[in-house]
């Protein structure tokens, strides 16, 4: 039972890596709520570690699309957001995690359905970075704020810049988690077991990305996120 649960986690993370490699974000949105049902002790550290490894790969794959304009402000905003999250994690219970996770995912779905024109100026990038640090460190779901700000970017630029930001933010989150005792050997083991599925998911996505209509991928992701977010919220509320 112990090993089978890790296998399930590896498959979940592999699928999350496929989604993120394909559209630019989504690993934590897909994987974290489901992992909370299977192995809650692995959230958020294992997800953050896998996100760090995946972002390293995707940043290199889409390096020609990198454009650092504005990202510096997002990086700066990420630092105080992560620090605040590290302090909050000392007082947040597992039940609260589940509620926050569910609300974060469902909020991301709502935001994705509402056409909000937010320009990636310096102020908005700083705010998005701060919110990403706050949410991402506590729940591992830090993608939606940045994805919303950069949603109108060209596909290659979107993947490249989000990957670089997630690489930086995941590294900060891992440091914060380690310092607060939430990143241990068990998280390393789970991430190591998920490495093959992560690589497979990334490779498949990288190969088929130019041929897939992102509209249908987006619809499928929103449905999956709604179900996963609802499950997480229900668990936290004891329903």
Secondary structure by P-SEA (a helix, b strand, c coil): caaaaaaaaaaaaaaaaaaaaacccccccccaaaaaacccccccaaaaaaaaaaaaaaaaaacccccccaaaaaaaaaaaaaaaaaaaaacccaaaaaaaaaaaaaaaaaaaaccccccccaaaaaaaaaaaaaaaaacccccaaaaaaaccccaaaaaaaaaaaaaaaaaaaaaaaaaaccccaaaaaaaaaaaaaaaaaaaaaaaacccccaaaaaaaaaaaaaaaaaaaaaaaacc
